[in-house]
Amino acid sequence: MPKNIKISDIMRTEVAFATLPGSRDEVHTLLKEKRVSGVPVLKDGKLVGVVSRANLLKNPEEEQLALLMTRNPLVIDPDESIIEAAKILLKNNIRRLPVVKDEKLVGIISVADIVASIAELNITEHVGQYMNTTVVPIWTDTPLNVAARVMELAKAKASPVIDSNLEVVGIITDRDVISASVIEDSVEMSDMSNGSDDDEWTWESMRDTMSIYYSVSRVKVPDIPVKDVMVSDLVKAAYISGVSECALKMKRNKIDQIPVVNANQRFLGLLRDRNLMKAIVDN
């Protein structure tokens, strides 16, 4: 039974983390290399925050980790059950919980870790009741930077990609967006005038105009088509597929979502890994 599974049984003890003082560039590289959606932030060995892909995409010009991270993160004790962890993750719409014992970071537990446990529980409930039917589709030729903005406004971590025939041909996630993004440095100019009035007809020679050049560094999402970075080798599920069956597919393929289709392979909705946790919370 899931209530008998403790956090300590399934948590990861080798945790990728960032430290203060730190920079956005370091975190950007870390998320890409480790292929994770976020990491804890430590200062003098103590947990002070978490930073995620969403933090970077929402604040593309902020370089200081201290200003990017989410402070005072939720934590959990290693002796708690995975049901309690699932409740916290669902209620707060987050993907990971630092595991803390005696004020020391001892591990981390994520949605993926809990889903991996669900895969072994033989839960046969149909996944149709847990899928999202309201999703934001993206056209294959939509520029990636536009798609990223659409997903941000819709608060969507993943979107199905459709072609001109309205068929679902792929999935795009915030992970794909970050993997394709780069850190761009540029120099911009600002004109500052010491004129005493705001009259647009003032002779330029009567004004003391100064041009200030300053450098800007930002996370840049390229304008390449979504089809160039989407996941096209789709793992699908039927409406009547079992919860543990789909959890196992997610675990084996290291994915966060599965398109749910009918007998004619028509798209019905998107099954997110976090929604599978409701199967152990609601029962």
ZIHUSUL-V704137 format. One record per pair of residues at least 24 apart in sequence whose C-alpha atoms are under 10 Angstrom apart, sorted by the first residue. I is the first residue (numbers start at 1). J is the second residue. If there is no record, write none. Layout:
((I | J) (I | J))
//
This chain:
((1 | 118) (1 | 121) (1 | 280) (2 | 81) (2 | 82) (2 | 83) (2 | 114) (2 | 117) (2 | 118) (2 | 121) (2 | 280) (2 | 281) (3 | 80) (3 | 81) (3 | 82) (3 | 83) (3 | 84) (3 | 280) (3 | 281) (4 | 80) (4 | 81) (4 | 82) (4 | 83) (5 | 79) (5 | 80) (5 | 81) (5 | 82) (5 | 83) (5 | 114) (5 | 117) (6 | 77) (6 | 78) (6 | 79) (6 | 80) (6 | 81) (6 | 82) (6 | 83) (6 | 84) (6 | 85) (7 | 76) (7 | 77) (7 | 78) (7 | 79) (7 | 80) (7 | 81) (7 | 82) (7 | 83) (7 | 84) (7 | 85) (7 | 99) (7 | 107) (7 | 108) (7 | 109) (7 | 113) (7 | 114) (8 | 77) (8 | 78) (8 | 79) (8 | 80) (8 | 81) (8 | 82) (8 | 99) (8 | 106) (8 | 107) (8 | 108) (8 | 109) (9 | 78) (9 | 79) (9 | 81) (9 | 82) (9 | 117) (10 | 78) (10 | 82) (10 | 107) (10 | 108) (10 | 109) (10 | 110) (10 | 113) (10 | 114) (10 | 116) (10 | 117) (11 | 78) (11 | 82) (11 | 97) (11 | 98) (11 | 99) (11 | 106) (11 | 107) (11 | 108) (11 | 109) (11 | 110) (11 | 113) (11 | 114) (12 | 98) (12 | 99) (12 | 106) (12 | 107) (12 | 108) (12 | 109) (12 | 110) (12 | 113) (13 | 99) (13 | 105) (13 | 106) (13 | 107) (13 | 108) (13 | 109) (14 | 106) (14 | 107) (14 | 108) (15 | 39) (15 | 40) (15 | 98) (15 | 105) (15 | 106) (15 | 107) (15 | 108) (15 | 109) (16 | 40) (16 | 41) (16 | 107) (16 | 108) (17 | 41) (17 | 42) (17 | 47) (17 | 50) (17 | 51) (18 | 42) (18 | 43) (18 | 49) (18 | 50) (18 | 51) (18 | 65) (19 | 43) (19 | 44) (19 | 45) (19 | 46) (19 | 47) (19 | 48) (19 | 49) (19 | 65) (19 | 66) (20 | 44) (20 | 45) (20 | 48) (20 | 49) (20 | 64) (20 | 65) (20 | 66) (21 | 64) (21 | 65) (21 | 66) (22 | 63) (22 | 64) (22 | 65) (22 | 66) (23 | 62) (23 | 63) (23 | 64) (23 | 65) (23 | 66) (23 | 67) (23 | 68) (24 | 51) (24 | 55) (24 | 56) (24 | 59) (24 | 60) (24 | 61) (24 | 62) (24 | 63) (24 | 64) (24 | 65) (24 | 66) (24 | 67) (24 | 68) (24 | 69) (24 | 183) (24 | 217) (24 | 218) (24 | 219) (25 | 56) (25 | 63) (25 | 64) (25 | 65) (25 | 182) (25 | 183) (25 | 217) (25 | 218) (25 | 219) (26 | 63) (26 | 65) (27 | 51) (27 | 52) (27 | 53) (27 | 56) (27 | 63) (27 | 65) (28 | 52) (28 | 53) (28 | 56) (28 | 178) (28 | 179) (28 | 181) (28 | 182) (28 | 183) (28 | 219) (29 | 178) (29 | 179) (29 | 182) (29 | 183) (31 | 175) (31 | 178) (31 | 179) (32 | 175) (32 | 176) (32 | 178) (32 | 179) (32 | 180) (32 | 181) (33 | 179) (35 | 175) (35 | 176) (35 | 178) (35 | 179) (36 | 175) (37 | 95) (37 | 96) (37 | 110) (37 | 174) (37 | 175) (37 | 178) (38 | 69) (38 | 95) (38 | 96) (39 | 69) (39 | 96) (39 | 97) (39 | 98) (39 | 108) (40 | 69) (40 | 70) (40 | 73) (40 | 96) (40 | 97) (40 | 98) (40 | 105) (40 | 107) (40 | 108) (41 | 65) (41 | 66) (41 | 69) (41 | 70) (41 | 71) (41 | 73) (41 | 98) (42 | 105) (45 | 103) (45 | 104) (45 | 105) (46 | 100) (46 | 103) (46 | 104) (46 | 105) (47 | 71) (47 | 72) (47 | 73) (47 | 75) (47 | 98) (47 | 99) (47 | 100) (47 | 103) (47 | 104) (47 | 105) (48 | 72) (48 | 73) (49 | 73) (49 | 74) (49 | 98) (50 | 74) (50 | 96) (50 | 97) (50 | 98) (52 | 94) (52 | 95) (52 | 96) (53 | 174) (53 | 175) (53 | 177) (53 | 178) (54 | 152) (54 | 155) (54 | 157) (54 | 174) (54 | 175) (54 | 178) (56 | 178) (56 | 218) (56 | 219) (57 | 148) (57 | 149) (57 | 152) (57 | 174) (57 | 177) (57 | 178) (57 | 181) (57 | 218) (57 | 219) (57 | 220) (57 | 221) (58 | 149) (58 | 152) (58 | 219) (59 | 218) (59 | 219) (60 | 183) (60 | 184) (60 | 217) (60 | 218) (60 | 219) (60 | 220) (60 | 221) (61 | 183) (61 | 184) (61 | 185) (61 | 216) (61 | 217) (61 | 218) (61 | 219) (61 | 220) (62 | 216) (62 | 217) (62 | 218) (62 | 219) (63 | 216) (63 | 217) (63 | 218) (63 | 219) (73 | 97) (73 | 98) (74 | 98) (74 | 99) (74 | 100) (75 | 99) (75 | 100) (75 | 101) (75 | 105) (75 | 108) (75 | 109) (76 | 100) (76 | 101) (76 | 107) (76 | 108) (76 | 109) (77 | 101) (77 | 102) (77 | 105) (77 | 106) (77 | 107) (78 | 106) (78 | 107) (78 | 108) (78 | 109) (82 | 109) (82 | 113) (82 | 114) (82 | 117) (82 | 277) (82 | 280) (82 | 281) (83 | 114) (83 | 277) (83 | 278) (83 | 279) (83 | 280) (83 | 281) (83 | 282) (84 | 280) (84 | 281) (85 | 109) (85 | 110) (85 | 111) (85 | 114) (85 | 277) (85 | 281) (86 | 110) (86 | 111) (86 | 114) (86 | 115) (86 | 274) (86 | 275) (86 | 276) (86 | 277) (86 | 278) (86 | 279) (86 | 280) (86 | 281) (87 | 277) (87 | 278) (87 | 280) (87 | 281) (87 | 282) (89 | 274) (89 | 277) (90 | 274) (90 | 275) (90 | 277) (90 | 278) (90 | 281) (93 | 274) (94 | 274) (95 | 273) (95 | 274) (110 | 274) (111 | 256) (111 | 273) (111 | 274) (111 | 275) (111 | 276) (111 | 277) (112 | 247) (112 | 250) (112 | 251) (112 | 254) (112 | 255) (112 | 256) (112 | 273) (112 | 274) (112 | 277) (113 | 251) (114 | 247) (114 | 273) (114 | 274) (114 | 276) (114 | 277) (114 | 280) (115 | 243) (115 | 244) (115 | 246) (115 | 247) (115 | 248) (115 | 250) (115 | 251) (115 | 256) (115 | 273) (115 | 274) (115 | 275) (115 | 276) (115 | 277) (116 | 244) (116 | 247) (116 | 248) (116 | 249) (116 | 250) (116 | 251) (116 | 252) (116 | 254) (116 | 273) (117 | 244) (117 | 247) (117 | 248) (117 | 251) (118 | 243) (118 | 244) (118 | 245) (118 | 246) (118 | 247) (118 | 248) (118 | 251) (118 | 276) (118 | 277) (118 | 279) (118 | 280) (119 | 242) (119 | 243) (119 | 244) (119 | 245) (119 | 246) (119 | 247) (119 | 248) (119 | 249) (119 | 250) (119 | 251) (119 | 252) (119 | 276) (120 | 244) (120 | 245) (120 | 247) (120 | 248) (121 | 243) (121 | 244) (121 | 245) (121 | 247) (121 | 280) (122 | 242) (122 | 243) (122 | 244) (122 | 245) (122 | 247) (123 | 242) (123 | 243) (123 | 244) (123 | 245) (123 | 246) (123 | 247) (123 | 279) (123 | 280) (124 | 240) (124 | 241) (124 | 242) (124 | 243) (124 | 244) (124 | 245) (124 | 246) (124 | 279) (125 | 240) (125 | 241) (125 | 242) (125 | 243) (125 | 244) (125 | 245) (125 | 279) (126 | 238) (126 | 239) (126 | 240) (126 | 241) (126 | 242) (126 | 243) (126 | 244) (126 | 245) (126 | 246) (126 | 279) (127 | 237) (127 | 238) (127 | 239) (127 | 240) (127 | 241) (127 | 242) (127 | 243) (127 | 244) (127 | 245) (127 | 246) (127 | 247) (127 | 260) (127 | 271) (127 | 275) (127 | 276) (127 | 279) (128 | 237) (128 | 238) (128 | 239) (128 | 240) (128 | 241) (128 | 242) (128 | 243) (128 | 260) (128 | 261) (128 | 268) (128 | 269) (128 | 270) (128 | 271) (129 | 239) (129 | 240) (129 | 271) (129 | 275) (129 | 276) (129 | 279) (130 | 239) (130 | 243) (130 | 269) (130 | 270) (130 | 271) (130 | 272) (130 | 273) (130 | 274) (130 | 275) (130 | 276) (130 | 277) (130 | 278) (130 | 279) (131 | 239) (131 | 257) (131 | 258) (131 | 259) (131 | 260) (131 | 268) (131 | 269) (131 | 270) (131 | 271) (131 | 272) (131 | 273) (131 | 275) (131 | 276) (132 | 259) (132 | 260) (132 | 268) (132 | 269) (132 | 270) (132 | 271) (132 | 272) (132 | 275) (133 | 260) (133 | 267) (133 | 268) (133 | 269) (133 | 270) (133 | 271) (134 | 268) (134 | 269) (134 | 270) (135 | 159) (135 | 160) (135 | 269) (135 | 270) (136 | 160) (136 | 161) (137 | 161) (137 | 162) (137 | 163) (137 | 166) (137 | 168) (137 | 171) (137 | 172) (138 | 162) (138 | 163) (138 | 168) (138 | 170) (138 | 171) (138 | 172) (138 | 226) (138 | 227) (139 | 163) (139 | 164) (139 | 166) (139 | 167) (139 | 168) (139 | 169) (139 | 170) (139 | 225) (139 | 226) (139 | 227) (140 | 164) (140 | 168) (140 | 169) (140 | 170) (140 | 171) (140 | 172) (140 | 225) (140 | 226) (140 | 227) (140 | 228) (140 | 229) (140 | 230) (141 | 224) (141 | 225) (141 | 226) (141 | 227) (141 | 228) (142 | 223) (142 | 224) (142 | 225) (142 | 226) (142 | 227) (143 | 221) (143 | 222) (143 | 223) (143 | 224) (143 | 225) (143 | 226) (143 | 227) (143 | 228) (144 | 172) (144 | 176) (144 | 177) (144 | 180) (144 | 181) (144 | 221) (144 | 222) (144 | 223) (144 | 224) (144 | 225) (144 | 226) (144 | 227) (144 | 228) (144 | 229) (144 | 230) (145 | 177) (145 | 181) (145 | 220) (145 | 221) (145 | 222) (145 | 223) (145 | 224) (145 | 225) (145 | 226) (146 | 221) (146 | 222) (146 | 223) (146 | 224) (146 | 225) (146 | 226) (147 | 172) (147 | 173) (147 | 174) (147 | 177) (147 | 221) (147 | 223) (147 | 225) (147 | 226) (148 | 172) (148 | 173) (148 | 174) (148 | 176) (148 | 177) (148 | 178) (148 | 221) (148 | 222) (148 | 226) (149 | 221) (157 | 256) (157 | 257) (157 | 272) (158 | 256) (158 | 257) (158 | 270) (158 | 272) (159 | 230) (159 | 257) (159 | 259) (159 | 270) (160 | 230) (160 | 231) (160 | 257) (160 | 258) (160 | 259) (160 | 267) (160 | 269) (160 | 270) (161 | 226) (161 | 227) (161 | 230) (161 | 231) (161 | 232) (162 | 227) (163 | 227) (166 | 266) (166 | 267) (167 | 265) (167 | 266) (167 | 267) (168 | 232) (168 | 234) (168 | 259) (168 | 261) (168 | 265) (168 | 266) (168 | 267) (169 | 227) (169 | 230) (169 | 231) (169 | 232) (169 | 233) (169 | 234) (170 | 226) (170 | 227) (170 | 229) (170 | 230) (170 | 231) (170 | 232) (170 | 233) (170 | 234) (170 | 235) (170 | 259) (171 | 226) (171 | 227) (171 | 229) (171 | 230) (171 | 231) (171 | 232) (171 | 233) (171 | 234) (171 | 257) (171 | 258) (171 | 259) (171 | 270) (172 | 226) (172 | 227) (172 | 229) (172 | 230) (172 | 231) (172 | 232) (173 | 229) (173 | 230) (173 | 231) (173 | 256) (173 | 257) (176 | 226) (176 | 229) (176 | 230) (176 | 231) (177 | 220) (177 | 221) (177 | 222) (177 | 226) (177 | 229) (177 | 230) (178 | 219) (178 | 220) (178 | 221) (179 | 221) (179 | 229) (180 | 220) (180 | 221) (180 | 222) (180 | 224) (180 | 228) (180 | 229) (181 | 219) (181 | 220) (181 | 221) (181 | 222) (181 | 223) (182 | 218) (182 | 219) (182 | 220) (182 | 221) (182 | 222) (183 | 217) (183 | 218) (183 | 219) (183 | 220) (183 | 221) (184 | 216) (184 | 217) (184 | 218) (184 | 219) (184 | 220) (184 | 221) (185 | 215) (185 | 216) (185 | 217) (185 | 218) (185 | 219) (185 | 220) (186 | 214) (186 | 215) (186 | 216) (186 | 217) (186 | 218) (187 | 213) (187 | 214) (187 | 215) (187 | 216) (187 | 217) (188 | 212) (188 | 213) (188 | 214) (188 | 215) (188 | 216) (189 | 213) (189 | 214) (189 | 215) (190 | 214) (234 | 258) (234 | 259) (235 | 259) (235 | 260) (236 | 260) (236 | 261) (236 | 265) (236 | 267) (236 | 270) (236 | 271) (237 | 261) (237 | 262) (237 | 265) (237 | 270) (237 | 271) (238 | 262) (238 | 263) (238 | 265) (238 | 267) (238 | 268) (239 | 263) (239 | 268) (239 | 269) (239 | 271) (243 | 275) (243 | 276) (243 | 277) (243 | 279) (244 | 276) (244 | 279) (246 | 271) (246 | 273) (246 | 276) (247 | 272) (247 | 273) (247 | 276) (247 | 277))
//
